[in-house]
């Protein structure tokens, strides 16, 4: 029965158009990733506060995506593309989350190493 449900689900996924991601959305994701990564690095190096760096970097990428789409939508073409704004924000969320998980953990490792040496 489980096998039948999986095969049935896979046959319906081929007719869904939600799986299509345009090349422009990938570029927006990458731009959001770069903006957020740069902002996280800058804020964390100045403040040494992971929480502040996370929220500032996420806000910077979201602001960049929204401002670009507002500019495109209302000044140039007359069309606001929500998908591109979301792609930019998701790129920023990916970078912010990744950096938040892996930055600043060296102090704990160094302290364990020092404690083992003594």
The first five atom37 places (N, CA, C, CB, O) and aatype in JSON, in Angstrom:
{
  "aatype": [20, 20, 20, 20, 20, 20, 20, 20, 20, 20, 20, 20, 20, 20, 20, 20, 20, 20, 20, 20, 20, 20, 20, 20, 20, 20, 20, 20, 20, 20, 20, 20, 20, 20, 20, 20, 20, 20, 20, 20, 20, 20, 20, 20, 20, 20, 20, 20, 20, 20, 20, 20, 20, 20, 20, 20, 20, 20, 20, 20, 20, 20, 20, 20, 20, 20, 20, 20, 20, 20, 20, 20, 20, 20, 20, 20, 20, 20, 20, 20, 20, 20, 20, 20, 20, 20, 20, 20, 20, 20, 20, 20, 20, 20, 20, 20, 20, 20, 20, 20, 20, 20, 20, 20, 20, 20, 20, 20, 20, 20, 20, 20, 20, 20, 20, 20, 20, 20],
  "atom_mask": [
    [1, 1, 1, 1, 1],
    [1, 1, 1, 1, 1],
    [1, 1, 1, 1, 1],
    [1, 1, 1, 1, 1],
    [1, 1, 1, 1, 1],
    [1, 1, 1, 1, 1],
    [1, 1, 1, 1, 1],
    [1, 1, 1, 1, 1],
    [1, 1, 1, 1, 1],
    [1, 1, 1, 1, 1],
    [1, 1, 1, 1, 1],
    [1, 1, 1, 1, 1],
    [1, 1, 1, 1, 1],
    [1, 1, 1, 1, 1],
    [1, 1, 1, 1, 1],
    [1, 1, 1, 1, 1],
    [1, 1, 1, 1, 1],
    [1, 1, 1, 1, 1],
    [1, 1, 1, 1, 1],
    [1, 1, 1, 1, 1],
    [1, 1, 1, 1, 1],
    [1, 1, 1, 1, 1],
    [1, 1, 1, 1, 1],
    [1, 1, 1, 1, 1],
    [1, 1, 1, 1, 1],
    [1, 1, 1, 1, 1],
    [1, 1, 1, 1, 1],
    [1, 1, 1, 1, 1],
    [1, 1, 1, 1, 1],
    [1, 1, 1, 1, 1],
    [1, 1, 1, 1, 1],
    [1, 1, 1, 1, 1],
    [1, 1, 1, 1, 1],
    [1, 1, 1, 1, 1],
    [1, 1, 1, 1, 1],
    [1, 1, 1, 1, 1],
    [1, 1, 1, 1, 1],
    [1, 1, 1, 1, 1],
    [1, 1, 1, 1, 1],
    [1, 1, 1, 1, 1],
    [1, 1, 1, 1, 1],
    [1, 1, 1, 1, 1],
    [1, 1, 1, 1, 1],
    [1, 1, 1, 1, 1],
    [1, 1, 1, 1, 1],
    [1, 1, 1, 1, 1],
    [1, 1, 1, 1, 1],
    [1, 1, 1, 1, 1],
    [1, 1, 1, 1, 1],
    [1, 1, 1, 1, 1],
    [1, 1, 1, 1, 1],
    [1, 1, 1, 1, 1],
    [1, 1, 1, 1, 1],
    [1, 1, 1, 1, 1],
    [1, 1, 1, 1, 1],
    [1, 1, 1, 1, 1],
    [1, 1, 1, 1, 1],
    [1, 1, 1, 1, 1],
    [1, 1, 1, 1, 1],
    [1, 1, 1, 1, 1],
    [1, 1, 1, 1, 1],
    [1, 1, 1, 1, 1],
    [1, 1, 1, 1, 1],
    [1, 1, 1, 1, 1],
    [1, 1, 1, 1, 1],
    [1, 1, 1, 1, 1],
    [1, 1, 1, 1, 1],
    [1, 1, 1, 1, 1],
    [1, 1, 1, 1, 1],
    [1, 1, 1, 1, 1],
    [1, 1, 1, 1, 1],
    [1, 1, 1, 1, 1],
    [1, 1, 1, 1, 1],
    [1, 1, 1, 1, 1],
    [1, 1, 1, 1, 1],
    [1, 1, 1, 1, 1],
    [1, 1, 1, 1, 1],
    [1, 1, 1, 1, 1],
    [1, 1, 1, 1, 1],
    [1, 1, 1, 1, 1],
    [1, 1, 1, 1, 1],
    [1, 1, 1, 1, 1],
    [1, 1, 1, 1, 1],
    [1, 1, 1, 1, 1],
    [1, 1, 1, 1, 1],
    [1, 1, 1, 1, 1],
    [1, 1, 1, 1, 1],
    [1, 1, 1, 1, 1],
    [1, 1, 1, 1, 1],
    [1, 1, 1, 1, 1],
    [1, 1, 1, 1, 1],
    [1, 1, 1, 1, 1],
    [1, 1, 1, 1, 1],
    [1, 1, 1, 1, 1],
    [1, 1, 1, 1, 1],
    [1, 1, 1, 1, 1],
    [1, 1, 1, 1, 1],
    [1, 1, 1, 1, 1],
    [1, 1, 1, 1, 1],
    [1, 1, 1, 1, 1],
    [1, 1, 1, 1, 1],
    [1, 1, 1, 1, 1],
    [1, 1, 1, 1, 1],
    [1, 1, 1, 1, 1],
    [1, 1, 1, 1, 1],
    [1, 1, 1, 1, 1],
    [1, 1, 1, 1, 1],
    [1, 1, 1, 1, 1],
    [1, 1, 1, 1, 1],
    [1, 1, 1, 1, 1],
    [1, 1, 1, 1, 1],
    [1, 1, 1, 1, 1],
    [1, 1, 1, 1, 1],
    [1, 1, 1, 1, 1],
    [1, 1, 1, 1, 1],
    [1, 1, 1, 1, 1],
    [1, 1, 1, 1, 1],
    [1, 1, 1, 1, 1]
  ],
  "atom_positions": [
    [[0.82, -1.2, 0.0], [0.0, 0.0, 0.0], [0.86, 1.26, 0.0], [-0.93, 0.0, 1.21], [0.58, 2.21, -0.73]],
    [[1.92, 1.26, 0.83], [2.81, 2.43, 0.87], [3.48, 2.64, -0.48], [3.87, 2.26, 1.97], [3.63, 3.78, -0.93]],
    [[3.89, 1.56, -1.11], [4.53, 1.66, -2.41], [3.58, 2.28, -3.44], [5.0, 0.28, -2.89], [4.0, 3.11, -4.24]],
    [[2.32, 1.88, -3.41], [1.32, 2.42, -4.33], [1.11, 3.93, -4.11], [-0.01, 1.66, -4.15], [0.98, 4.68, -5.07]],
    [[1.07, 4.35, -2.87], [0.89, 5.77, -2.55], [2.09, 6.59, -3.02], [0.67, 5.97, -1.03], [1.93, 7.7, -3.53]],
    [[3.29, 6.04, -2.84], [4.49, 6.75, -3.29], [4.5, 6.89, -4.81], [5.77, 6.02, -2.81], [4.8, 7.96, -5.33]],
    [[4.18, 5.84, -5.52], [4.13, 5.89, -6.99], [3.05, 6.86, -7.45], [3.86, 4.48, -7.58], [3.28, 7.62, -8.39]],
    [[1.92, 6.86, -6.81], [0.83, 7.78, -7.16], [1.25, 9.23, -6.92], [-0.43, 7.44, -6.35], [0.97, 10.1, -7.74]],
    [[1.91, 9.49, -5.81], [2.38, 10.84, -5.51], [3.42, 11.3, -6.52], [2.95, 10.91, -4.09], [3.42, 12.46, -6.93]],
    [[4.31, 10.41, -6.91], [5.35, 10.77, -7.88], [4.77, 11.06, -9.27], [6.37, 9.67, -7.98], [5.33, 11.88, -10.01]],
    [[3.69, 10.41, -9.63], [3.08, 10.68, -10.94], [2.42, 12.05, -10.98], [2.05, 9.6, -11.29], [2.38, 12.69, -12.03]],
    [[1.92, 12.51, -9.85], [1.28, 13.82, -9.83], [2.28, 14.96, -9.73], [0.3, 13.9, -8.68], [1.95, 16.1, -10.07]],
    [[3.49, 14.69, -9.26], [4.48, 15.77, -9.15], [4.97, 16.24, -10.5], [5.65, 15.31, -8.31], [5.46, 17.36, -10.61]],
    [[4.85, 15.42, -11.52], [5.33, 15.84, -12.84], [4.42, 16.88, -13.48], [5.45, 14.64, -13.75], [4.86, 17.61, -14.36]],
    [[3.16, 16.96, -13.06], [2.26, 17.94, -13.66], [2.18, 19.24, -12.85], [0.86, 17.35, -13.8], [1.48, 20.17, -13.24]],
    [[2.91, 19.29, -11.74], [2.92, 20.5, -10.91], [3.91, 21.51, -11.49], [3.28, 20.17, -9.45], [5.02, 21.14, -11.88]],
    [[3.51, 22.75, -11.54], [4.43, 23.78, -12.04], [5.13, 24.51, -10.91], [3.67, 24.79, -12.9], [5.93, 25.41, -11.17]],
    [[4.88, 24.15, -9.68], [5.51, 24.82, -8.54], [6.97, 24.44, -8.39], [4.76, 24.48, -7.26], [7.7, 25.08, -7.63]],
    [[7.41, 23.41, -9.1], [8.78, 22.98, -8.98], [9.72, 23.78, -9.88], [8.88, 21.53, -9.3], [10.93, 23.58, -9.81]],
    [[9.21, 24.64, -10.69], [10.03, 25.42, -11.61], [10.65, 26.62, -10.89], [9.2, 25.89, -12.81], [9.94, 27.42, -10.29]],
    [[11.97, 26.72, -10.97], [12.68, 27.86, -10.4], [13.45, 28.51, -11.53], [13.64, 27.42, -9.22], [14.29, 27.88, -12.17]],
    [[13.17, 29.77, -11.79], [13.82, 30.45, -12.9], [15.26, 30.8, -12.55], [13.04, 31.72, -13.28], [15.66, 30.81, -11.39]],
    [[16.02, 31.09, -13.6], [17.41, 31.49, -13.4], [17.52, 32.81, -12.67], [18.13, 31.58, -14.73], [18.47, 33.03, -11.91]],
    [[16.56, 33.69, -12.88], [16.57, 34.99, -12.21], [16.34, 34.83, -10.7], [15.5, 35.91, -12.81], [16.93, 35.56, -9.9]],
    [[15.5, 33.89, -10.32], [15.28, 33.64, -8.9], [16.54, 33.08, -8.24], [14.11, 32.66, -8.69], [16.82, 33.38, -7.08]],
    [[17.3, 32.28, -8.98], [18.57, 31.76, -8.44], [19.56, 32.9, -8.23], [19.17, 30.7, -9.39], [20.3, 32.91, -7.25]],
    [[19.57, 33.86, -9.16], [20.46, 35.02, -8.99], [20.04, 35.87, -7.8], [20.46, 35.87, -10.27], [20.89, 36.38, -7.07]],
    [[18.74, 36.02, -7.59], [18.25, 36.76, -6.43], [18.62, 36.04, -5.14], [16.72, 36.95, -6.51], [19.0, 36.69, -4.16]],
    [[18.53, 34.71, -5.13], [18.92, 33.93, -3.96], [20.41, 34.15, -3.66], [18.63, 32.42, -4.18], [20.79, 34.37, -2.51]],
    [[21.23, 34.1, -4.7], [22.66, 34.32, -4.53], [22.99, 35.72, -4.04], [23.38, 34.06, -5.82], [23.86, 35.91, -3.2]],
    [[22.28, 36.71, -4.58], [22.5, 38.09, -4.15], [22.12, 38.27, -2.68], [21.69, 39.07, -5.03], [22.84, 38.92, -1.92]],
    [[21.0, 37.69, -2.28], [20.6, 37.76, -0.88], [21.6, 37.06, 0.02], [19.23, 37.14, -0.69], [21.88, 37.52, 1.13]],
    [[22.15, 35.94, -0.46], [23.16, 35.21, 0.31], [24.41, 36.06, 0.51], [23.53, 33.88, -0.4], [24.95, 36.13, 1.61]],
    [[24.87, 36.72, -0.56], [26.07, 37.55, -0.47], [25.86, 38.78, 0.41], [26.51, 37.98, -1.86], [26.73, 39.12, 1.21]],
    [[24.72, 39.43, 0.26], [24.43, 40.62, 1.07], [24.36, 40.24, 2.54], [23.1, 41.28, 0.62], [24.91, 40.93, 3.4]],
    [[23.68, 39.15, 2.82], [23.53, 38.73, 4.21], [24.85, 38.26, 4.79], [22.5, 37.62, 4.31], [25.16, 38.57, 5.94]],
    [[25.63, 37.54, 4.02], [26.93, 37.07, 4.51], [27.87, 38.23, 4.82], [27.57, 36.15, 3.49], [28.56, 38.23, 5.84]],
    [[27.88, 39.22, 3.94], [28.72, 40.39, 4.18], [28.27, 41.19, 5.38], [28.73, 41.27, 2.97], [29.09, 41.64, 6.18]],
    [[26.97, 41.36, 5.51], [26.43, 42.11, 6.64], [26.68, 41.38, 7.95], [24.93, 42.35, 6.45], [27.03, 42.0, 8.95]],
    [[26.5, 40.05, 7.96], [26.74, 39.27, 9.17], [28.2, 39.4, 9.6], [26.38, 37.8, 8.94], [28.49, 39.61, 10.78]],
    [[29.1, 39.28, 8.64], [30.52, 39.38, 8.95], [30.87, 40.74, 9.51], [31.36, 39.09, 7.71], [31.61, 40.85, 10.49]],
    [[30.35, 41.77, 8.9], [30.64, 43.13, 9.35], [30.11, 43.4, 10.75], [30.05, 44.14, 8.37], [30.83, 43.9, 11.61]],
    [[28.84, 43.05, 10.98], [28.22, 43.31, 12.28], [28.86, 42.46, 13.37], [26.7, 43.05, 12.23], [29.1, 42.95, 14.48]],
    [[29.13, 41.19, 13.08], [29.72, 40.33, 14.1], [31.14, 40.76, 14.45], [29.71, 38.87, 13.64], [31.55, 40.68, 15.6]],
    [[31.88, 41.21, 13.45], [33.25, 41.64, 13.74], [33.29, 42.92, 14.58], [34.02, 41.86, 12.43], [34.23, 43.14, 15.34]],
    [[32.26, 43.75, 14.45], [32.22, 44.98, 15.24], [31.65, 44.76, 16.64], [31.38, 46.03, 14.52], [32.16, 45.33, 17.61]],
    [[30.6, 43.93, 16.77], [29.89, 43.82, 18.04], [30.15, 42.52, 18.8], [28.44, 43.95, 17.8], [29.97, 42.49, 20.02]],
    [[30.56, 41.45, 18.12], [30.72, 40.11, 18.72], [29.41, 39.59, 19.3], [31.79, 40.15, 19.82], [29.41, 38.81, 20.25]],
    [[28.29, 40.04, 18.72], [26.96, 39.63, 19.16], [26.31, 38.84, 18.03], [26.09, 40.88, 19.57], [25.96, 39.41, 16.99]],
    [[26.15, 37.53, 18.23], [25.61, 36.67, 17.18], [24.15, 36.98, 16.86], [25.74, 35.22, 17.57], [23.74, 36.95, 15.7]],
    [[23.37, 37.29, 17.88], [21.96, 37.56, 17.68], [21.75, 38.84, 16.86], [21.24, 37.67, 19.02], [20.94, 38.87, 15.94]],
    [[22.48, 39.88, 17.21], [22.37, 41.14, 16.48], [22.85, 40.96, 15.03], [23.18, 42.24, 17.18], [22.24, 41.5, 14.11]],
    [[23.93, 40.22, 14.84], [24.45, 39.99, 13.5], [23.45, 39.21, 12.65], [25.79, 39.23, 13.58], [23.28, 39.49, 11.47]],
    [[22.77, 38.22, 13.27], [21.76, 37.44, 12.55], [20.63, 38.33, 12.07], [21.21, 36.32, 13.43], [20.28, 38.31, 10.89]],
    [[20.05, 39.11, 12.96], [18.89, 39.91, 12.59], [19.25, 41.05, 11.64], [18.24, 40.47, 13.83], [18.46, 41.36, 10.75]],
    [[20.4, 41.67, 11.81], [20.81, 42.75, 10.9], [21.07, 42.2, 9.5], [22.06, 43.46, 11.44], [20.69, 42.83, 8.51]],
    [[21.7, 41.05, 9.41], [21.99, 40.49, 8.09], [20.72, 40.03, 7.38], [22.97, 39.32, 8.22], [20.58, 40.2, 6.17]],
    [[19.8, 39.46, 8.14], [18.53, 39.06, 7.53], [17.74, 40.28, 7.09], [17.7, 38.23, 8.52], [17.13, 40.27, 6.01]],
    [[17.73, 41.33, 7.9], [17.02, 42.56, 7.53], [17.66, 43.23, 6.32], [17.01, 43.54, 8.71], [16.95, 43.77, 5.48]],
    [[18.98, 43.19, 6.21], [19.66, 43.82, 5.08], [19.3, 43.13, 3.77], [21.17, 43.8, 5.29], [19.05, 43.8, 2.77]],
    [[19.28, 41.8, 3.76], [18.94, 41.09, 2.53], [17.47, 41.26, 2.18], [19.28, 39.6, 2.67], [17.12, 41.39, 1.0]],
    [[16.6, 41.25, 3.17], [15.19, 41.47, 2.91], [14.93, 42.87, 2.39], [14.37, 41.21, 4.16], [14.15, 43.06, 1.46]],
    [[15.58, 43.86, 3.0], [15.44, 45.23, 2.55], [15.95, 45.4, 1.12], [16.17, 46.18, 3.49], [15.34, 46.11, 0.32]],
    [[17.07, 44.76, 0.8], [17.62, 44.85, -0.55], [16.67, 44.22, -1.57], [19.0, 44.16, -0.62], [16.44, 44.79, -2.64]],
    [[16.12, 43.07, -1.24], [15.18, 42.4, -2.16], [13.91, 43.2, -2.36], [14.82, 41.03, -1.64], [13.44, 43.35, -3.49]],
    [[13.35, 43.73, -1.28], [12.12, 44.51, -1.39], [12.35, 45.83, -2.12], [11.54, 44.78, -0.02], [11.53, 46.24, -2.94]],
    [[13.45, 46.5, -1.83], [13.7, 47.78, -2.49], [13.96, 47.59, -3.98], [14.89, 48.49, -1.84], [13.55, 48.42, -4.79]],
    [[14.64, 46.52, -4.36], [14.87, 46.25, -5.77], [13.56, 45.95, -6.49], [15.85, 45.08, -5.94], [13.34, 46.41, -7.61]],
    [[12.7, 45.19, -5.86], [11.42, 44.86, -6.49], [10.49, 46.07, -6.53], [10.74, 43.7, -5.76], [9.73, 46.23, -7.49]],
    [[10.53, 46.9, -5.53], [9.73, 48.13, -5.57], [10.22, 49.02, -6.7], [9.79, 48.89, -4.22], [9.42, 49.61, -7.42]],
    [[11.54, 49.11, -6.84], [12.11, 49.91, -7.93], [11.71, 49.34, -9.29], [13.65, 49.96, -7.81], [11.29, 50.08, -10.17]],
    [[11.84, 48.02, -9.45], [11.45, 47.39, -10.72], [9.96, 47.49, -10.96], [11.87, 45.93, -10.72], [9.52, 47.76, -12.08]],
    [[9.18, 47.27, -9.92], [7.74, 47.17, -10.08], [7.03, 48.49, -10.3], [7.17, 46.52, -8.91], [6.12, 48.57, -11.12]],
    [[7.43, 49.5, -9.6], [6.68, 50.74, -9.65], [7.38, 51.85, -10.43], [6.39, 51.2, -8.28], [6.73, 52.84, -10.78]],
    [[8.66, 51.72, -10.7], [9.36, 52.78, -11.41], [9.71, 52.34, -12.83], [10.63, 53.18, -10.65], [9.58, 53.13, -13.76]],
    [[10.15, 51.11, -13.02], [10.6, 50.69, -14.35], [9.5, 49.97, -15.13], [11.81, 49.78, -14.22], [9.03, 50.49, -16.14]],
    [[9.08, 48.8, -14.68], [8.2, 47.94, -15.47], [6.73, 48.01, -15.08], [8.65, 46.54, -15.36], [5.85, 47.75, -15.91]],
    [[6.45, 48.34, -13.86], [5.06, 48.32, -13.4], [4.62, 46.97, -12.89], [4.16, 48.75, -14.5], [3.43, 46.71, -12.8]],
    [[5.57, 46.08, -12.56], [5.24, 44.74, -12.08], [6.13, 44.38, -10.9], [5.39, 43.7, -13.22], [7.35, 44.27, -11.04]],
    [[5.53, 44.18, -9.74], [6.24, 43.75, -8.52], [6.25, 42.23, -8.51], [5.56, 44.32, -7.22], [5.2, 41.61, -8.49]],
    [[7.44, 41.63, -8.51], [7.57, 40.17, -8.52], [7.83, 39.68, -7.1], [8.7, 39.72, -9.49], [8.93, 39.82, -6.57]],
    [[6.82, 39.11, -6.51], [6.91, 38.62, -5.14], [7.91, 37.47, -5.02], [5.55, 38.18, -4.64], [8.62, 37.36, -4.02]],
    [[7.96, 36.61, -6.02], [8.86, 35.46, -5.98], [10.32, 35.86, -5.89], [8.64, 34.6, -7.2], [11.1, 35.22, -5.19]],
    [[10.69, 36.93, -6.6], [12.08, 37.38, -6.55], [12.41, 38.0, -5.19], [12.34, 38.4, -7.67], [13.52, 37.81, -4.69]],
    [[11.47, 38.72, -4.61], [11.7, 39.28, -3.28], [11.84, 38.17, -2.24], [10.54, 40.23, -2.88], [12.68, 38.26, -1.34]],
    [[11.03, 37.14, -2.36], [11.12, 36.0, -1.44], [12.43, 35.24, -1.64], [9.92, 35.04, -1.64], [13.05, 34.81, -0.66]],
    [[12.86, 35.09, -2.9], [14.12, 34.39, -3.17], [15.3, 35.14, -2.55], [14.34, 34.24, -4.68], [16.22, 34.51, -2.01]],
    [[15.29, 36.47, -2.63], [16.36, 37.25, -2.02], [16.36, 37.09, -0.5], [16.23, 38.73, -2.4], [17.41, 36.94, 0.11]],
    [[15.18, 37.12, 0.09], [15.07, 36.95, 1.54], [15.49, 35.55, 1.98], [13.64, 37.23, 2.01], [16.12, 35.38, 3.02]],
    [[15.14, 34.54, 1.19], [15.53, 33.17, 1.54], [17.04, 32.97, 1.42], [14.81, 32.17, 0.64], [17.63, 32.24, 2.21]],
    [[17.66, 33.62, 0.44], [19.12, 33.58, 0.36], [19.75, 34.2, 1.59], [19.6, 34.3, -0.9], [20.74, 33.69, 2.12]],
    [[19.17, 35.31, 2.04], [19.66, 35.95, 3.26], [19.44, 35.09, 4.48], [19.0, 37.28, 3.45], [20.3, 35.02, 5.36]],
    [[18.3, 34.43, 4.55], [18.02, 33.55, 5.68], [18.99, 32.37, 5.71], [16.57, 33.04, 5.62], [19.43, 31.95, 6.78]],
    [[19.31, 31.84, 4.55], [20.24, 30.72, 4.47], [21.62, 31.13, 4.96], [20.33, 30.19, 3.04], [22.24, 30.42, 5.76]],
    [[22.11, 32.26, 4.5], [23.44, 32.73, 4.93], [23.45, 33.07, 6.41], [23.88, 33.95, 4.11], [24.38, 32.71, 7.13]],
    [[22.43, 33.76, 6.88], [22.37, 34.16, 8.28], [22.33, 32.95, 9.2], [21.15, 35.03, 8.54], [23.04, 32.91, 10.21]],
    [[21.53, 31.97, 8.85], [21.41, 30.78, 9.67], [22.71, 29.98, 9.67], [20.25, 29.9, 9.18], [23.16, 29.51, 10.72]],
    [[23.31, 29.83, 8.51], [24.56, 29.08, 8.42], [25.66, 29.75, 9.24], [25.01, 28.95, 6.97], [26.36, 29.08, 10.01]],
    [[25.81, 31.04, 9.08], [26.85, 31.75, 9.84], [26.54, 31.76, 11.33], [26.99, 33.17, 9.33], [27.45, 31.66, 12.15]],
    [[25.26, 31.87, 11.68], [24.87, 31.87, 13.09], [25.23, 30.55, 13.76], [23.37, 32.15, 13.24], [25.61, 30.52, 14.93]],
    [[25.12, 29.46, 13.01], [25.42, 28.15, 13.58], [26.91, 27.91, 13.75], [24.84, 27.07, 12.72], [27.33, 27.24, 14.69]],
    [[27.73, 28.45, 12.84], [29.14, 28.06, 12.82], [30.12, 29.14, 13.27], [29.5, 27.64, 11.46], [31.3, 28.86, 13.41]],
    [[29.67, 30.35, 13.49], [30.58, 31.43, 13.89], [30.56, 31.56, 15.41], [30.18, 32.78, 13.22], [29.5, 31.48, 16.04]],
    [[31.73, 31.75, 16.0], [31.81, 32.02, 17.43], [31.86, 30.81, 18.32], [30.67, 32.83, 17.83], [31.77, 30.95, 19.54]],
    [[32.0, 29.63, 17.76], [32.06, 28.43, 18.59], [33.49, 28.09, 18.99], [31.45, 27.26, 17.85], [33.69, 27.13, 19.75]],
    [[34.47, 28.82, 18.53], [35.87, 28.51, 18.85], [36.2, 28.74, 20.31], [36.79, 29.34, 17.98], [37.07, 28.06, 20.86]],
    [[35.54, 29.68, 20.96], [35.83, 29.95, 22.36], [35.54, 28.73, 23.23], [35.02, 31.15, 22.85], [36.3, 28.42, 24.14]],
    [[34.45, 28.06, 22.95], [34.11, 26.88, 23.74], [35.13, 25.77, 23.52], [32.7, 26.38, 23.37], [35.53, 25.09, 24.46]],
    [[35.56, 25.6, 22.26], [36.55, 24.57, 21.97], [37.88, 24.9, 22.62], [36.73, 24.4, 20.46], [38.55, 24.02, 23.17]],
    [[38.28, 26.17, 22.58], [39.52, 26.57, 23.19], [39.48, 26.4, 24.7], [39.84, 28.0, 22.83], [40.46, 25.99, 25.32]],
    [[38.33, 26.71, 25.29], [38.21, 26.57, 26.74], [38.28, 25.09, 27.13], [36.88, 27.2, 27.23], [38.87, 24.78, 28.16]],
    [[37.7, 24.18, 26.35], [37.8, 22.77, 26.64], [39.24, 22.31, 26.52], [36.89, 21.96, 25.71], [39.72, 21.51, 27.33]],
    [[39.92, 22.81, 25.52], [41.31, 22.44, 25.31], [42.19, 22.94, 26.47], [41.82, 23.01, 23.97], [43.07, 22.22, 26.95]],
    [[41.94, 24.14, 26.91], [42.7, 24.69, 28.03], [42.41, 23.9, 29.3], [42.37, 26.19, 28.25], [43.31, 23.62, 30.09]],
    [[41.15, 23.53, 29.48], [40.79, 22.79, 30.69], [41.42, 21.4, 30.69], [39.26, 22.67, 30.81], [41.76, 20.88, 31.75]],
    [[41.58, 20.8, 29.53], [42.2, 19.48, 29.47], [43.7, 19.55, 29.69], [41.9, 18.83, 28.14], [44.3, 18.6, 30.19]],
    [[44.3, 20.66, 29.32], [45.75, 20.8, 29.47], [46.11, 20.97, 30.94], [46.27, 21.99, 28.65], [47.09, 20.39, 31.4]],
    [[45.34, 21.75, 31.66], [45.65, 22.01, 33.07], [45.44, 20.8, 33.85], [44.83, 23.13, 33.64], [45.64, 20.8, 35.06]]
  ]
}
